[in-house]
Amino acid sequence: MRPWGTGVVFAGGLPPATILPGNGINGSTYLQWLNSRGDTVRTVRIPRDTLESVPVRLLARRGYYYVAGISDGAGTGQTKDAPHYSLLCTDTTGALQWARSYPNNQWTFTGGGVPQLIQAYSYTSHLCEAPRNGLLISGSTQVQGYGDLQFQVIETDSVGRVRRVQAITPQGTGAGISQGRLWNNTILLRDGSGYVMTASLKYSNEPTRNYGLVMKFDTALQVVWQYRLDPPANEPQLYSCKVYEQPDGTLLTLYTTGGGRTSSNRLQLLRLSAQGQRRGLRTYCTQTITDPRPYDWQPLPDSSFVVAGRSVQASPQGNTFPAFVARFYTPCPTVQATAVPVGRGGLAPYPQPATAGQAVQVPWQRPAGRSTQVALRLLDALGREVLRQPLAGAGGTAALALPARLSAGLYVVQLLAGEVPAASSRLLVQAP
């Protein structure tokens, strides 16, 4: 959707009279103009015989509308159920200028000595401007050598002719990369030095955990830096959102976590420098939205932000998923953790303060008369468990390995006998 005078223009998809088996994308694209009252002023439908696709992103530029979508491969030699990137262009009245489909021809294999084309799938997620009056389509695709989806971009000129096709793999991840069409994005930086994208990461050896990714790649489509968003130990699902460039060159992105034993009501606002270094993390809380899953968000000039998405609401008939729109102004108040006085067997972690990634030494002694399992637990200022380390024996000095990406702040180290805290102490973690 894009502004149009005092109204808006948006792109949508119309299904065909007959949907092919296993394929819901052999429809057609349309553009619709609404005035300030929400009344339809004009609707233009792109004929199916020109391009069968589902629209994903609308970009207005220099008197034209560009619509990126997912095509079913019609006219490209692919089967009807092989999704691919597509792009079309109209003028401001909706008159079609050109339409193109981009099949994924990267995968080949030798079967009986004969090279064959594998029907690789590609899912369009975003469209943004590119240098030299170009366009950049991004999304997730199957790439030879990877079992999971990977991040792929296609750079075109102003009339949709391909300049470059590149699968961009973050260094050292070995993970599947999925860029959501609703909640993730790719942006061209104002200084023209490259692009920044957000996506989700999934590792085959951690099937129950979702990670997030913020990555910059240059105009040669090579990785410049990457920043992984790690879910906490007690909330294994992390949902990343769009990234925005701020006037000072820093980057803002939003994410939420969930999947724990209790429902989450928090949103995390992360600020990164132009070089991909963390500059701040703020937590925002809500008492009216349970397990928020943002679909879209927008930072505002007064440092507040608006977010829209869905939540979870329990009912006698099962869970429902009501939509929400909310505006957040101030972060959650910081809970100050107070050291608990302890005697024999107490905790005195050192060094103090510590830094992320460091092994903190914690002298400890098994509580008298306790035969249950003993462990050290690290809690953040909101009382959330960050890590837990089992202990054996009657006592000694344990090395508590802090996570490499642990946020700076005040934490609590607890000695647990079973699930009962037997001793506690503050631990201050500072930025490296």
JOSUL-V357102 format. One record per run of one state. SS is the DSSP state (H for helix, E for strand, L for the rest). FROM is the first residue (numbers start at 1). LEN is the number of residues. If there is no record, write none. Layout:
BEGIN
((SS,FROM,LEN) (SS,FROM,LEN))
END
This chain:
BEGIN
((L,1,1) (E,2,3) (L,5,2) (E,7,8) (L,15,13) (E,28,7) (L,35,5) (E,40,6) (L,46,7) (E,53,9) (L,62,2) (E,64,8) (L,72,12) (E,84,8) (L,92,4) (E,96,7) (L,103,5) (E,108,4) (L,112,2) (E,114,4) (L,118,4) (E,122,9) (L,131,3) (E,134,9) (L,143,6) (E,149,8) (L,157,5) (E,162,6) (L,168,8) (E,176,3) (L,179,7) (E,186,3) (L,189,5) (E,194,9) (L,203,8) (E,211,8) (L,219,4) (E,223,7) (L,230,7) (E,237,9) (L,246,5) (E,251,8) (L,259,7) (E,266,7) (L,273,5) (E,278,8) (L,286,7) (E,293,7) (L,300,5) (E,305,6) (L,311,2) (E,313,1) (L,314,6) (E,320,1) (L,321,2) (E,323,6) (L,329,21) (E,350,1) (L,351,3) (E,354,2) (L,356,3) (E,359,7) (L,366,8) (E,374,6) (L,380,5) (E,385,7) (L,392,3) (E,395,7) (L,402,7) (E,409,9) (L,418,2) (E,420,11) (L,431,2))
END
